[in-house]
Amino acid sequence: MDITINIPNDIEQRLQAHLGSLSQKALEAIAVEAYRSKLINAAEVQRMLQLPSRLATDTLLKEYGAYLHYTEADLEQDLTAIDRALAKS
């Protein structure tokens, strides 16, 4: 899908000088907001932005202050799994 955004030339030049590719920055902003709103997950952010790895995706999300959706229930599940793994050792 192609989306066109009209920005006055003088503003576009200043933004591009500071931010680089405005198309990429706009796409990142959309992906991050969709992730924050729980409309897409991290794998979909990675796919949408064509990032090379989950680490690159996590890094980008952290740069935008959009942290992993991790609940207390997730923590409990992880702790239980760790306890089971340690008990087998």
C-alpha contacts under 8 A as a table, 3 or more apart, distances in Angstrom:
res1	aa1	res2	aa2	distance
7	I	11	I	6.69
7	I	12	E	5.88
8	P	11	I	5.49
8	P	12	E	6.08
9	N	12	E	4.95
9	N	13	Q	6.12
10	D	13	Q	5.28
10	D	14	R	6.45
11	I	14	R	5.17
11	I	15	L	6.07
12	E	15	L	5.17
12	E	16	Q	5.91
13	Q	16	Q	5.15
13	Q	17	A	6.04
14	R	17	A	5.15
14	R	18	H	6.36
15	L	18	H	5.19
15	L	19	L	5.68
15	L	20	G	7.45
15	L	22	L	7.50
16	Q	19	L	5.08
16	Q	20	G	4.67
16	Q	21	S	6.11
16	Q	22	L	6.10
17	A	20	G	5.92
19	L	22	L	6.85
19	L	25	K	7.46
20	G	25	K	7.86
21	S	24	Q	5.35
21	S	25	K	6.30
22	L	25	K	4.95
22	L	26	A	5.97
23	S	26	A	5.21
23	S	27	L	6.23
24	Q	27	L	5.09
24	Q	28	E	6.11
25	K	28	E	5.03
25	K	29	A	6.12
26	A	29	A	5.06
26	A	30	I	6.27
27	L	30	I	5.18
27	L	31	A	6.17
27	L	49	L	7.36
28	E	31	A	5.08
28	E	32	V	6.00
28	E	49	L	6.95
29	A	32	V	5.21
29	A	33	E	6.08
30	I	33	E	5.24
30	I	34	A	6.09
31	A	34	A	5.14
31	A	35	Y	6.14
31	A	40	I	7.94
31	A	45	V	5.79
31	A	48	M	7.21
31	A	49	L	7.72
32	V	35	Y	4.98
32	V	36	R	6.12
32	V	45	V	7.39
32	V	61	L	6.65
32	V	64	Y	7.30
32	V	66	A	6.83
33	E	36	R	5.00
33	E	37	S	6.09
34	A	37	S	5.08
34	A	38	K	6.16
34	A	39	L	5.09
34	A	40	I	5.78
35	Y	38	K	4.92
35	Y	39	L	5.86
35	Y	40	I	5.06
35	Y	41	N	5.83
35	Y	42	A	6.97
35	Y	45	V	7.19
35	Y	66	A	7.62
36	R	39	L	7.65
36	R	66	A	6.16
37	S	40	I	7.82
38	K	41	N	6.66
40	I	44	E	5.91
40	I	45	V	6.94
41	N	44	E	5.29
41	N	45	V	6.39
42	A	45	V	4.92
42	A	46	Q	6.18
42	A	54	R	7.80
42	A	57	T	6.95
42	A	58	D	7.70
43	A	46	Q	5.00
43	A	47	R	6.23
43	A	54	R	7.34
44	E	47	R	4.93
44	E	48	M	5.87
45	V	48	M	5.05
45	V	49	L	6.07
45	V	57	T	7.07
46	Q	49	L	5.40
46	Q	50	Q	5.65
46	Q	51	L	5.00
46	Q	52	P	7.53
46	Q	53	S	7.26
46	Q	54	R	6.99
46	Q	57	T	5.58
47	R	50	Q	4.88
47	R	51	L	6.61
48	M	51	L	7.97
51	L	54	R	7.82
51	L	56	A	6.31
51	L	57	T	6.35
52	P	56	A	6.55
53	S	56	A	5.20
53	S	57	T	6.39
54	R	57	T	4.94
54	R	58	D	6.12
55	L	58	D	5.09
55	L	59	T	6.09
56	A	59	T	5.05
56	A	60	L	6.19
57	T	60	L	5.17
57	T	61	L	6.17
58	D	61	L	5.10
58	D	62	K	6.09
58	D	67	Y	7.87
58	D	68	L	7.79
59	T	62	K	5.15
59	T	63	E	6.22
60	L	63	E	5.05
60	L	64	Y	6.56
61	L	64	Y	5.23
61	L	65	G	6.22
61	L	66	A	4.95
61	L	67	Y	6.29
62	K	65	G	4.75
62	K	66	A	5.50
62	K	67	Y	5.78
63	E	66	A	7.59
70	Y	74	D	5.99
70	Y	75	L	7.32
71	T	74	D	5.06
71	T	75	L	6.45
72	E	75	L	4.97
72	E	76	E	6.22
73	A	76	E	5.06
73	A	77	Q	6.17
74	D	77	Q	5.10
74	D	78	D	6.17
75	L	78	D	5.08
75	L	79	L	6.10
76	E	79	L	5.09
76	E	80	T	6.14
77	Q	80	T	5.16
77	Q	81	A	6.25
78	D	81	A	5.07
78	D	82	I	6.18
79	L	82	I	5.04
79	L	83	D	6.12
80	T	83	D	5.06
80	T	84	R	6.23
81	A	84	R	5.12
81	A	85	A	6.18
82	I	85	A	5.06
82	I	86	L	6.09
83	D	86	L	5.17
83	D	87	A	6.09
84	R	87	A	5.08
84	R	88	K	6.43
85	A	88	K	5.33
85	A	89	S	6.70
86	L	89	S	5.22
